[in-house]
Amino acid sequence: LGRDAAWIDHLFISAVEDSDKDNVLDTWELVYFDSLDEDLSLDSDNDGLTHLQEYQHKTDPNSRDSDFDHLPDGWEVKYGLNPLEYDDPFRANDADQDGFP
C-alpha cells in the first residue's frame, strides 16, 4: 500500500484518503471489496448501478436492494426514489397512509 498507509490489527490507516486517485475513498473500497483494485465500472450485484454510482449514492455495491424494500437500487435512482429509504410501492401515492391514493 505504500509508505502513506498502514495496517494495524486489521485496521487500515491511510494518510491519503484516495491513494489510487479513482475519486473513491480507499476506506469505502476496502470495506466493500477488500482491495483498491476493484473495477468501479462493474455492477456485481446487478442492480443497475456501477460500483462508482453505488459509492456516489451511498448504497451497498454487494446488495441489489440496499434498503430491503424489494426495489433494486438502480430502479429507485432512475425513478427518483431514495435507494436508502424503504419505499412501499403500494403506498407511494398514499400521503395520509389510509390505504387509498
Short mmCIF file of the C-alpha atoms (twelve columns), coordinates in Angstrom:
data_MODEL
# 
_entry.id   MODEL 
# 
loop_
_atom_site.group_PDB 
_atom_site.id 
_atom_site.type_symbol 
_atom_site.label_atom_id 
_atom_site.label_alt_id 
_atom_site.label_comp_id 
_atom_site.label_asym_id 
_atom_site.label_seq_id 
_atom_site.Cartn_x 
_atom_site.Cartn_y 
_atom_site.Cartn_z 
_atom_site.pdbx_PDB_model_num 
ATOM 1   C CA . LEU A 1   0.000   0.000  0.000   1 
ATOM 2   C CA . GLY A 2   2.970   2.309  0.156   1 
ATOM 3   C CA . ARG A 3   4.529   4.491  2.824   1 
ATOM 4   C CA . ASP A 4   1.427   6.623  3.378   1 
ATOM 5   C CA . ALA A 5   -0.768  3.816  4.764   1 
ATOM 6   C CA . ALA A 6   -0.594  1.101  7.400   1 
ATOM 7   C CA . TRP A 7   -2.486  -1.938 8.645   1 
ATOM 8   C CA . ILE A 8   -2.610  -2.273 12.431  1 
ATOM 9   C CA . ASP A 9   -4.517  -5.249 13.855  1 
ATOM 10  C CA . HIS A 10  -6.785  -5.402 10.775  1 
ATOM 11  C CA . LEU A 11  -7.407  -1.647 10.959  1 
ATOM 12  C CA . PHE A 12  -6.489  0.302  7.827   1 
ATOM 13  C CA . ILE A 13  -4.985  3.723  8.458   1 
ATOM 14  C CA . SER A 14  -4.193  5.917  5.489   1 
ATOM 15  C CA . ALA A 15  -2.646  9.356  5.345   1 
ATOM 16  C CA . VAL A 16  -4.197  9.754  1.893   1 
ATOM 17  C CA . GLU A 17  -7.972  9.396  1.511   1 
ATOM 18  C CA . ASP A 18  -7.806  8.259  -2.135  1 
ATOM 19  C CA . SER A 19  -4.358  6.791  -2.736  1 
ATOM 20  C CA . ASP A 20  -5.302  5.212  -6.093  1 
ATOM 21  C CA . LYS A 21  -6.832  8.503  -7.321  1 
ATOM 22  C CA . ASP A 22  -10.082 6.963  -8.614  1 
ATOM 23  C CA . ASN A 23  -12.332 9.507  -6.824  1 
ATOM 24  C CA . VAL A 24  -13.488 6.872  -4.318  1 
ATOM 25  C CA . LEU A 25  -12.278 6.845  -0.727  1 
ATOM 26  C CA . ASP A 26  -9.900  3.982  0.000   1 
ATOM 27  C CA . THR A 27  -11.826 3.082  3.153   1 
ATOM 28  C CA . TRP A 28  -15.026 2.525  1.099   1 
ATOM 29  C CA . GLU A 29  -13.199 0.283  -1.383  1 
ATOM 30  C CA . LEU A 30  -11.602 -1.706 1.421   1 
ATOM 31  C CA . VAL A 31  -14.866 -2.118 3.330   1 
ATOM 32  C CA . TYR A 32  -16.779 -3.428 0.313   1 
ATOM 33  C CA . PHE A 33  -14.060 -5.107 -1.789  1 
ATOM 34  C CA . ASP A 34  -11.013 -5.657 0.478   1 
ATOM 35  C CA . SER A 35  -8.967  -4.120 -2.320  1 
ATOM 36  C CA . LEU A 36  -8.188  -0.868 -4.076  1 
ATOM 37  C CA . ASP A 37  -8.086  -2.687 -7.423  1 
ATOM 38  C CA . GLU A 38  -11.839 -3.191 -7.920  1 
ATOM 39  C CA . ASP A 39  -13.178 -2.162 -11.346 1 
ATOM 40  C CA . LEU A 40  -15.591 0.654  -10.486 1 
ATOM 41  C CA . SER A 41  -17.415 0.303  -13.822 1 
ATOM 42  C CA . LEU A 42  -18.781 -3.116 -12.801 1 
ATOM 43  C CA . ASP A 43  -22.234 -3.814 -11.386 1 
ATOM 44  C CA . SER A 44  -21.581 -7.038 -9.486  1 
ATOM 45  C CA . ASP A 45  -24.928 -7.015 -7.654  1 
ATOM 46  C CA . ASN A 46  -26.886 -6.441 -10.908 1 
ATOM 47  C CA . ASP A 47  -28.996 -3.605 -9.515  1 
ATOM 48  C CA . GLY A 48  -28.389 -1.186 -12.379 1 
ATOM 49  C CA . LEU A 49  -25.729 0.911  -10.626 1 
ATOM 50  C CA . THR A 50  -21.992 0.640  -11.223 1 
ATOM 51  C CA . HIS A 51  -19.713 0.440  -8.209  1 
ATOM 52  C CA . LEU A 52  -18.884 4.120  -8.743  1 
ATOM 53  C CA . GLN A 53  -22.590 5.018  -8.771  1 
ATOM 54  C CA . GLU A 54  -23.102 2.911  -5.633  1 
ATOM 55  C CA . TYR A 55  -20.382 4.984  -3.960  1 
ATOM 56  C CA . GLN A 56  -21.963 8.228  -5.134  1 
ATOM 57  C CA . HIS A 57  -25.423 7.191  -3.856  1 
ATOM 58  C CA . LYS A 58  -24.003 5.665  -0.644  1 
ATOM 59  C CA . THR A 59  -25.608 2.295  -1.423  1 
ATOM 60  C CA . ASP A 60  -24.172 -1.178 -0.864  1 
ATOM 61  C CA . PRO A 61  -22.397 -2.430 -4.028  1 
ATOM 62  C CA . ASN A 62  -22.851 -6.005 -2.841  1 
ATOM 63  C CA . SER A 63  -26.610 -5.766 -2.315  1 
ATOM 64  C CA . ARG A 64  -29.157 -5.410 -5.107  1 
ATOM 65  C CA . ASP A 65  -31.520 -3.672 -2.677  1 
ATOM 66  C CA . SER A 66  -29.723 -1.615 -0.018  1 
ATOM 67  C CA . ASP A 67  -32.906 -0.659 1.870   1 
ATOM 68  C CA . PHE A 68  -34.635 -4.068 1.590   1 
ATOM 69  C CA . ASP A 69  -37.831 -2.676 0.054   1 
ATOM 70  C CA . HIS A 70  -37.788 -5.183 -2.849  1 
ATOM 71  C CA . LEU A 71  -36.918 -2.430 -5.360  1 
ATOM 72  C CA . PRO A 72  -33.436 -2.589 -6.948  1 
ATOM 73  C CA . ASP A 73  -31.211 0.380  -6.104  1 
ATOM 74  C CA . GLY A 74  -30.747 1.322  -9.763  1 
ATOM 75  C CA . TRP A 75  -34.507 1.359  -10.374 1 
ATOM 76  C CA . GLU A 76  -35.045 3.605  -7.368  1 
ATOM 77  C CA . VAL A 77  -32.373 6.049  -8.548  1 
ATOM 78  C CA . LYS A 78  -33.774 6.031  -12.095 1 
ATOM 79  C CA . TYR A 79  -37.274 6.908  -10.876 1 
ATOM 80  C CA . GLY A 80  -36.227 9.486  -8.290  1 
ATOM 81  C CA . LEU A 81  -36.677 7.376  -5.163  1 
ATOM 82  C CA . ASN A 82  -34.150 7.164  -2.358  1 
ATOM 83  C CA . PRO A 83  -32.354 3.790  -2.521  1 
ATOM 84  C CA . LEU A 84  -31.550 4.110  1.182   1 
ATOM 85  C CA . GLU A 85  -35.141 4.670  2.319   1 
ATOM 86  C CA . TYR A 86  -37.703 1.887  2.445   1 
ATOM 87  C CA . ASP A 87  -40.321 2.634  -0.211  1 
ATOM 88  C CA . ASP A 88  -43.551 0.664  -0.195  1 
ATOM 89  C CA . PRO A 89  -44.604 0.707  -3.862  1 
ATOM 90  C CA . PHE A 90  -48.229 0.180  -2.879  1 
ATOM 91  C CA . ARG A 91  -48.257 3.219  -0.603  1 
ATOM 92  C CA . ALA A 92  -46.116 5.570  -2.705  1 
ATOM 93  C CA . ASN A 93  -49.051 7.895  -3.504  1 
ATOM 94  C CA . ASP A 94  -50.852 7.477  -0.194  1 
ATOM 95  C CA . ALA A 95  -49.895 10.659 1.678   1 
ATOM 96  C CA . ASP A 96  -52.236 10.033 4.631   1 
ATOM 97  C CA . GLN A 97  -51.480 6.264  4.677   1 
ATOM 98  C CA . ASP A 98  -55.154 5.258  4.715   1 
ATOM 99  C CA . GLY A 99  -54.692 2.568  2.069   1 
ATOM 100 C CA . PHE A 100 -56.023 4.749  -0.754  1 
ATOM 101 C CA . PRO A 101 -54.042 7.050  -3.077  1 
# 
